[in-house]
């Protein structure tokens, strides 16, 4: 039996962020990160959360100088605890950090871009912390490619997730990948989109996805996991034919001229 997670909000958020790194890092490394990180010397992770993803980047590319920025005082201590040579974290809003230093070769903003209050301001700020050949990697959920398979599975979780995403999506006149690409192009960036996904259809990935769904349910329900929701997740995990598609998009930005 999978143990129930603590109901402390900060710890739950820490657990959820670690699970997203476990679920997606290797897939993103193979399809996206290797092409940028192997030749880079420095990377900046904006909205780095608990630092789990940036720590995985550092392990995969040991020579990188890795810096994470996180403004949330609840989750920042988990990131700070991961500090190591070549891996550092700053508690700050992006607008107040990293200006005036050496430019970064790669900037990552993962599962955070949709929360920015002013994406155009962010794009302008990026020019001050990057150089002509830097790559900016925006990674976020592709809602249209995310959901249970077959579709009738997990109705409670699916409804909860989509309700939580609705305020973010309502800020954009079209799917975020398209909206962010258009905004970037209008501000003079070249935008290269791609899509990928994790399919939780075998035991190891299903257990990780189960833990993610359980943890995010607790977060969205104020720390609670009632009997019906727990049973739905347990039934999904035990049903061999049930799976879950977690879709993501990557938007790689580069300056429009060197």
Buried (B, 14 or more C-beta within 10 A) or exposed (E): EEEEBBEEBBBBBBBBBBBBBBBBBBBBBEBBBEEBBEEBEBBBBBBBBBBBBBBBBBEBBEEBBBBBBBBEEBBBBBBBEBEEEBBBBBBEEBEEBBEEEEBBBBBBBBBBBBEBEEBEEBBEBBBEBBEEEBBBBBBBBBBEBBBBBEEEBBEBBBEBBEEEBEEBBEEBEEBBBBBBBBBBEEBEBEBEEEEBBBBBBEEEBBEBBBBBBBBBBBBBEEBEBEEEBEEBBBEBBEEEEBBBBBBBBBBBBBBEEE
